[in-house]
Amino acid sequence: MIRSMTGFGAGHALEGGEEIDAEVRSVNHKFCEVKVRLPRELAALEIEVVRTVKERLARGGVEIVLRRGQSRGALAPRIDLPLAEAYARSFEALRERLGSPDRVRLADVLAAEGVVTVEERAVDLDAARAAVRKALDAALVALTAMRGREGEALARDLEGRLDLVTALVLEVETLAPQSIEQYRVRLTERIAELARGYTLDPARLAQEVAIFADRTDVAEEVTRLKSHMDQTRALLRGSEPAGRKAEFLVQEMNREVNTIGSKAQSAEIAGRVVALKAEIERMREQVQNVE
């Protein structure tokens, strides 16, 4: 079954102390275009993320957002020992200068500005890579499932429109021979009116009707149109990405219908052509959503 190009998925993973949240969004796009937003310390993983997405998705504008969580050990204290020693010496010198009986305490030194700072733990790239892969996989699974559900709805809509197009094409097939006979009758009546009693040459009449029939014959266009519809149905029921092929087939359907319209010499066929073009335009808009 076909899949839509729009969807959303999220995933979470914790590996070796590295916690990663992944979100994947996709919208319509002619090709597969992937944009990644991730923390600076994970920039080395961007190429791998893009490659993974392109292996799983055929079309769509895809945005990946990766966030590094505050997992255990993510923050670590740092003590500036030279600065602490300087504070201790200064405090001791001040105590002696003032003649204070109080002793310099460790807590006072640690509380001094700049002695203790909290820094983000350096990234464990191997653990982060494993967490990114796991979180991204979960997000892509959810995204694919959503695109699949929307694809089912698209397929039902397109199947219904193909049924309408098929019915209209069958009507055109039925009306085409009738238009030739109607032309023969109109031509006979017109010639008889103009001839005013002169004998009508049957051979000449048959020749004119044959020329008209050849000029308005749409059998080839109808045959190709049916082939395009059969191929489109097969794509809708298949499991491979079908969007670009479906777009081409719908374009070709429209081309054949335009040709039929240019050949049609009856109001009945012209009316069916207008209806066909309307349905095919709706199909064209829908297949632009197909992966």
C-alpha positions as CSV (number, residue, x, y, z in Angstrom):
1,M,0.0,0.0,0.0
2,I,1.2,3.5,-0.8
3,R,2.4,5.9,1.9
4,S,1.8,9.6,2.4
5,M,4.8,12.0,2.6
6,T,3.4,13.8,5.7
7,G,3.9,12.5,9.2
8,F,5.5,12.7,12.7
9,G,7.4,10.4,14.9
10,A,9.3,10.5,18.2
11,G,11.7,8.3,20.0
12,H,13.7,8.1,23.2
13,A,16.8,6.1,24.2
14,L,19.3,5.9,27.0
15,E,22.6,4.2,26.3
16,G,25.8,4.2,28.5
17,G,24.7,7.4,30.3
18,E,23.8,9.2,27.1
19,E,20.1,10.1,26.8
20,I,18.7,11.1,23.4
21,D,15.3,12.3,22.3
22,A,14.5,12.3,18.6
23,E,11.7,13.9,16.7
24,V,11.1,13.4,12.9
25,R,8.7,15.5,10.8
26,S,8.1,15.1,7.1
27,V,6.1,17.1,4.5
28,N,5.7,17.0,0.8
29,H,8.8,17.3,-1.4
30,K,9.7,16.2,-4.9
31,F,12.8,14.4,-3.6
32,C,14.1,13.3,-0.2
33,E,15.6,16.3,1.5
34,V,16.8,15.9,5.1
35,K,17.6,18.6,7.5
36,V,19.1,17.8,10.9
37,R,19.1,20.0,14.1
38,L,21.3,18.5,16.9
39,P,23.5,19.7,19.8
40,R,26.9,21.0,18.8
41,E,28.7,18.2,20.6
42,L,26.9,15.6,18.4
43,A,27.7,17.3,15.1
44,A,29.9,14.4,14.0
45,L,26.8,12.2,13.8
46,E,24.9,14.4,11.3
47,I,26.0,12.5,8.2
48,E,25.1,9.2,9.7
49,V,21.7,10.5,10.6
50,V,21.0,11.8,7.1
51,R,22.1,8.5,5.6
52,T,19.9,6.5,7.9
53,V,16.8,8.6,7.0
54,K,17.4,8.3,3.2
55,E,17.7,4.6,3.5
56,R,14.3,4.4,5.1
57,L,12.3,7.1,3.2
58,A,12.1,7.7,-0.5
59,R,10.5,11.1,-0.7
60,G,9.6,14.0,1.5
61,G,11.1,17.1,3.2
62,V,12.3,15.6,6.5
63,E,13.3,17.5,9.6
64,I,15.2,15.7,12.4
65,V,15.5,17.2,15.8
66,L,17.9,15.5,18.3
67,R,18.1,16.6,21.9
68,R,20.7,15.4,24.5
69,G,19.1,14.9,27.9
70,Q,20.5,15.4,31.3
71,S,21.1,11.8,32.2
72,R,23.0,10.6,35.2
73,G,26.4,12.0,35.4
74,A,25.7,14.6,32.8
75,L,27.0,17.4,35.1
76,A,30.3,17.2,37.0
77,P,31.9,19.6,39.6
78,R,35.3,21.1,38.8
79,I,37.6,22.6,41.5
80,D,40.2,25.1,40.6
81,L,43.0,24.0,43.0
82,P,45.4,26.8,42.3
83,L,42.6,29.4,42.9
84,A,41.6,27.5,46.1
85,E,45.2,27.6,47.4
86,A,45.4,31.3,46.7
87,Y,42.2,31.9,48.6
88,A,43.4,29.9,51.5
89,R,46.7,31.8,51.7
90,S,44.9,35.1,51.5
91,F,42.4,34.1,54.1
92,E,45.2,33.0,56.4
93,A,47.2,36.2,55.9
94,L,44.1,38.2,56.6
95,R,43.4,36.2,59.9
96,E,47.0,36.8,61.0
97,R,46.9,40.5,60.1
98,L,43.7,41.0,62.0
99,G,44.8,38.8,64.9
100,S,41.6,36.7,64.6
101,P,41.6,33.5,66.6
102,D,39.3,31.8,64.0
103,R,40.9,29.3,61.8
104,V,40.4,29.3,58.0
105,R,37.8,26.6,57.2
106,L,37.6,24.5,54.0
107,A,34.0,25.5,53.6
108,D,35.0,29.2,53.4
109,V,37.5,28.4,50.6
110,L,35.0,26.3,48.7
111,A,32.4,29.0,48.9
112,A,34.8,31.6,47.4
113,E,33.9,32.7,43.9
114,G,35.3,30.6,41.1
115,V,36.7,27.8,43.2
116,V,33.9,25.3,42.4
117,T,32.1,25.3,39.1
118,V,29.7,22.8,37.5
119,E,30.5,21.7,34.0
120,E,28.6,19.6,31.5
121,R,30.2,16.2,31.2
122,A,32.0,15.6,28.0
123,V,30.0,13.5,25.5
124,D,30.7,9.8,25.2
125,L,30.4,9.7,21.4
126,D,30.1,5.9,21.1
127,A,27.3,5.8,23.7
128,A,25.7,8.9,22.1
129,R,25.8,7.2,18.6
130,A,24.1,4.1,20.0
131,A,21.4,6.2,21.7
132,V,20.9,8.3,18.6
133,R,20.4,5.2,16.4
134,K,17.9,3.7,18.9
135,A,15.9,6.9,19.3
136,L,16.0,7.7,15.6
137,D,14.8,4.2,14.7
138,A,11.9,4.5,17.1
139,A,11.0,7.9,15.6
140,L,11.2,6.6,12.0
141,V,9.0,3.6,12.9
142,A,6.3,5.9,14.3
143,L,6.7,8.2,11.3
144,T,6.4,5.4,8.8
145,A,3.3,4.0,10.6
146,M,1.6,7.5,10.4
147,R,2.6,7.9,6.7
148,G,1.2,4.4,6.1
149,R,-2.2,5.3,7.7
150,E,-2.5,8.4,5.6
151,G,-1.4,6.5,2.6
152,E,-4.3,4.1,3.0
153,A,-6.7,7.1,2.9
154,L,-5.0,8.5,-0.2
155,A,-5.2,5.1,-1.9
156,R,-8.9,4.8,-1.2
157,D,-9.5,8.3,-2.6
158,L,-7.4,7.6,-5.7
159,E,-9.1,4.2,-6.3
160,G,-12.5,5.9,-6.2
161,R,-11.4,8.6,-8.6
162,L,-9.9,5.9,-10.9
163,D,-13.4,4.2,-10.9
164,L,-15.0,7.5,-11.9
165,V,-12.4,8.0,-14.7
166,T,-13.0,4.4,-15.9
167,A,-16.7,4.9,-16.1
168,L,-16.3,8.1,-18.1
169,V,-13.8,6.5,-20.5
170,L,-16.3,3.7,-21.2
171,E,-18.9,6.3,-22.0
172,V,-16.5,8.0,-24.4
173,E,-15.9,4.6,-26.1
174,T,-19.7,4.1,-26.4
175,L,-20.3,7.6,-27.7
176,A,-17.4,7.7,-30.3
177,P,-19.1,5.4,-32.9
178,Q,-22.4,7.2,-32.3
179,S,-20.9,10.5,-33.2
180,I,-19.8,9.1,-36.5
181,E,-23.3,7.9,-37.4
182,Q,-24.7,11.3,-36.2
183,Y,-22.2,13.1,-38.5
184,R,-23.3,10.9,-41.4
185,V,-27.0,11.7,-40.8
186,R,-26.3,15.4,-40.5
187,L,-24.1,15.5,-43.6
188,T,-26.8,13.6,-45.6
189,E,-29.5,16.0,-44.5
190,R,-27.4,19.0,-45.2
191,I,-26.4,17.8,-48.7
192,A,-29.9,16.9,-49.5
193,E,-31.0,20.3,-48.5
194,L,-28.4,22.0,-50.6
195,A,-28.7,19.7,-53.6
196,R,-32.4,20.5,-54.0
197,G,-33.4,17.3,-55.8
198,Y,-30.1,16.3,-57.3
199,T,-29.0,12.8,-56.8
200,L,-26.6,12.3,-53.8
201,D,-23.4,10.3,-54.6
202,P,-23.2,7.5,-52.0
203,A,-19.5,6.9,-52.6
204,R,-18.7,10.6,-52.0
205,L,-20.8,10.6,-48.9
206,A,-19.0,7.4,-47.6
207,Q,-15.7,9.0,-48.3
208,E,-16.5,12.1,-46.3
209,V,-17.8,10.0,-43.4
210,A,-14.6,7.9,-43.5
211,I,-12.4,11.0,-43.4
212,F,-14.4,12.3,-40.4
213,A,-14.2,8.9,-38.7
214,D,-10.4,8.8,-39.1
215,R,-10.0,12.4,-37.9
216,T,-12.1,11.8,-34.8
217,D,-10.9,8.3,-33.9
218,V,-9.9,8.1,-30.3
219,A,-9.3,4.4,-30.0
220,E,-5.5,4.7,-29.5
221,E,-5.9,7.4,-26.9
222,V,-8.5,5.4,-25.0
223,T,-6.3,2.3,-25.1
224,R,-3.3,4.2,-23.7
225,L,-5.6,5.9,-21.1
226,K,-6.7,2.5,-19.9
227,S,-3.2,1.3,-19.7
228,H,-2.2,4.3,-17.6
229,M,-5.1,3.6,-15.2
230,D,-4.2,-0.1,-14.9
231,Q,-0.6,0.8,-14.0
232,T,-1.7,3.4,-11.5
233,R,-4.0,0.9,-9.8
234,A,-1.0,-1.6,-9.6
235,L,1.1,1.2,-8.0
236,L,-1.6,1.9,-5.4
237,R,-1.7,-1.7,-4.4
238,G,2.0,-2.3,-4.4
239,S,4.5,-1.9,-1.5
240,E,7.2,0.2,-3.2
241,P,7.3,4.0,-3.2
242,A,5.0,5.1,-6.0
243,G,4.7,8.9,-5.9
244,R,7.0,9.9,-8.8
245,K,5.7,7.1,-11.1
246,A,2.1,8.0,-10.2
247,E,2.7,11.7,-11.0
248,F,4.0,10.7,-14.4
249,L,1.1,8.4,-15.2
250,V,-1.5,11.0,-14.1
251,Q,0.3,13.5,-16.4
252,E,0.1,11.1,-19.3
253,M,-3.6,10.5,-18.5
254,N,-4.2,14.2,-18.8
255,R,-2.3,14.3,-22.1
256,E,-4.5,11.5,-23.6
257,V,-7.7,13.2,-22.4
258,N,-6.6,16.5,-24.0
259,T,-6.1,14.7,-27.3
260,I,-9.5,13.1,-27.0
261,G,-11.0,16.5,-26.4
262,S,-9.3,18.0,-29.4
263,K,-10.6,15.2,-31.6
264,A,-14.1,15.1,-30.2
265,Q,-16.8,16.5,-32.4
266,S,-19.8,15.9,-30.2
267,A,-21.1,17.8,-27.2
268,E,-21.7,14.5,-25.4
269,I,-18.0,13.5,-25.6
270,A,-16.9,17.1,-24.9
271,G,-18.9,16.9,-21.6
272,R,-17.2,13.7,-20.6
273,V,-13.8,15.2,-21.4
274,V,-14.5,18.1,-19.1
275,A,-15.4,15.7,-16.3
276,L,-12.3,13.5,-17.0
277,K,-10.0,16.5,-16.8
278,A,-11.6,17.6,-13.5
279,E,-11.1,14.1,-11.9
280,I,-7.6,13.8,-13.2
281,E,-6.7,17.2,-11.8
282,R,-7.9,16.0,-8.4
283,M,-5.8,12.9,-8.8
284,R,-2.8,15.0,-9.7
285,E,-3.2,17.0,-6.5
286,Q,-3.5,13.8,-4.4
287,V,-0.5,12.0,-5.9
288,Q,1.7,14.9,-5.0
289,N,1.2,13.7,-1.4
290,V,2.4,10.1,-2.2
291,E,5.9,9.0,-1.2
